[in-house]
Amino acid sequence: MKFVRLIDTKRCMGCRACLASCAAENHFTPGSPWNVMVEYEVGAYPAVKKVYNTMNCMHCEKPACKAACDAVGAKAISKNKYGVVLIDYDKCIGCGYCAAVCPYGAPQMNGDALEELYPGKGKQGAETLAYAERHPTHRKKAKVAEKCTFCWHKLEKAISDGKTDRIGKEQQYTPSCDLICPTQARVFGDADDPNSEVSKLIAGKKAVQLKKRFNTAPQVFYVLEEGAKS
Amino acid sequence: MRTLIAVLAAACAVALTPALAADAPAAKPAAPKAAAPAKAKVTFDLDKMHDVHEKKVGMECADCHTKTHTDILLMKAYANKGDEPVDRNVCVACHRQPRKPAWYGPVSK
């Protein structure tokens, strides 16, 4: 089983529901987002189009961040057998090399102190959980790198519940950003299953990986507008 | 025991006096060297990154901090950070060469 995501930029209308749901689910530190919206225009007047391209960790097959982290000796970044790239906050030494080498700008460095998601408004949602009760990917620390985990806490639950067939279909077993999309521009699932929706869409829509020149083999695929950056 | 310590202290004082005298203006007691921690936290090691590329490799600032950044996806992803990121196309050009740390996979065919 290998998890992949498809993002159809032709369907995306730039509402940022995916960003908001990620913020609420993973309460990332403001200024260190796990998911960002990149907007730009393509074409020439009057035939112009706006491209909305959400960027999160690509969970690469050959992650540059892991190569750098291993070279530094921290070995804080791992890629599990499901293809998910994770950062161990306890091992991270905060050197920032992962952020420096990632072609996608995915790893984000936390500042000297953790900030609340809504500064000045108190802890919200998952932030109210006691530190020890949180999933390891949510046990935030200052001065370490963070990034999208494909909502590993949900995938892990699906695996332990024996509900992997519900991944991509049920909110509790699917990354928060995917099912929330009102235009169904995001699809998540198993690339090893040729009959999964995501596999069919990747093949049918001729989805591509971004920045293939780096040869990190990303596991996030995009359906791009004509003229969009790849 | 006390006598032995006193003798050793006196011997040290005698031995160090010329050195201290020669260095009279800066004759402050040397601070004890702290043992280096096994694994230090190296948060935001941007200086080290610059040291490696400037001093060891001998690169100029403009070699990495180009003014011809074409990677709009990376630029925009970093927009909230304030700093302009180094174009990874510059990184990959070197980091695929032999004897350089290989962050990126080989060129795809």
Interface residues (C-beta under 8 A of the other chain):
Chain A: G31 P33 V36 V38 E39 Y40 N53 M55 K62 A64 A67 A68 A71 I93 G94 C95 G96 Y97 A100 V101 C102 P103 Y104 G105 M109 K143 L210 K211 K212 R213 F214 N215 T216 A217 K229
Chain B: K39 A40 K41 V42 T43 F44 D45 L46 K48 M49 D71 I72 L73 L74 K76 A77 Y78 A79 N80 K81 P85 V86 R88 N89 C91 V92 H95 P101 A102 W103 Y104 G105 P106 V107 S108
